């Protein structure tokens, strides 16, 4: 499975200020929480899933997205 993720527009990256950016510690905690959720759900991390396991446990929803210029929308994932 290949997901194509468009790059963020340069303007979106440049308009961030230090006050609106997350700290490394906050990001680290969020990543650790996600890893724990993955392991509890599947018994392994997402990068170790086979293509069949991905299709079974993390199906993508295919539907058109309304987008506005310079504001790409993320893919839609179902809640499990």
C-alpha positions as CSV (number, residue, x, y, z in Angstrom):
1,X,0.0,0.0,0.0
2,X,1.3,3.4,-0.9
3,X,-0.1,6.7,0.4
4,X,0.8,9.9,-1.3
5,X,1.0,12.8,1.1
6,X,1.3,16.2,-0.5
7,X,3.9,18.6,1.0
8,X,2.7,21.4,3.1
9,X,2.8,24.8,1.4
10,X,5.8,26.8,2.5
11,X,3.5,29.6,3.7
12,X,1.9,27.2,6.2
13,X,5.3,26.3,7.7
14,X,6.5,29.9,7.8
15,X,3.4,31.3,9.5
16,X,3.9,29.2,12.6
17,X,5.2,31.1,15.5
18,X,7.2,29.7,18.5
19,X,4.1,30.3,20.6
20,X,1.9,28.1,18.4
21,X,4.5,25.3,17.9
22,X,4.4,22.2,20.1
23,X,7.5,21.5,22.1
24,X,9.6,18.4,21.5
25,X,8.5,17.0,24.8
26,X,4.8,17.3,23.9
27,X,5.3,15.7,20.5
28,X,7.4,12.9,22.2
29,X,4.6,12.1,24.6
30,X,2.0,12.0,21.8
31,X,4.2,9.6,19.8
32,X,4.8,7.3,22.8
33,X,1.0,7.3,23.4
34,X,0.4,6.3,19.8
35,X,3.0,3.5,20.0
36,X,1.3,2.2,23.1
37,X,-2.1,2.2,21.4
38,X,-0.7,0.4,18.4
39,X,0.9,-2.3,20.5
40,X,-2.2,-2.8,22.6
41,X,-4.4,-3.0,19.5
42,X,-2.3,-5.3,17.4
43,X,0.5,-6.8,19.5
44,X,3.0,-5.0,17.3
45,X,3.8,-1.6,15.9
46,X,2.3,-0.4,12.6
47,X,5.6,-0.6,10.8
48,X,5.6,-4.4,11.4
49,X,2.1,-5.1,10.0
50,X,1.8,-7.1,6.8
51,X,-0.3,-5.7,4.0
52,X,-3.1,-8.1,4.8
53,X,-3.1,-7.0,8.5
54,X,-3.2,-3.3,7.4
55,X,-6.2,-4.0,5.1
56,X,-8.0,-5.9,7.9
57,X,-7.3,-3.5,10.9
58,X,-6.9,-0.1,9.3
59,X,-9.2,0.2,6.3
60,X,-9.2,3.5,4.4
61,X,-12.4,5.2,3.6
62,X,-12.6,6.4,0.1
63,X,-14.6,9.6,-0.4
64,X,-14.1,12.9,-2.1
65,X,-12.7,15.6,0.1
66,X,-13.6,19.3,-0.2
67,X,-10.3,21.2,-0.2
68,X,-9.5,24.9,-0.3
69,X,-6.4,26.2,-2.0
70,X,-3.2,26.0,0.1
71,X,-4.9,23.9,2.8
72,X,-4.6,20.2,2.0
73,X,-6.9,17.9,4.0
74,X,-5.5,14.8,5.6
75,X,-6.8,11.3,4.6
76,X,-9.9,10.1,6.5
77,X,-9.3,7.1,8.7
78,X,-12.1,5.3,10.5
79,X,-12.1,5.2,14.3
80,X,-11.5,1.8,15.7
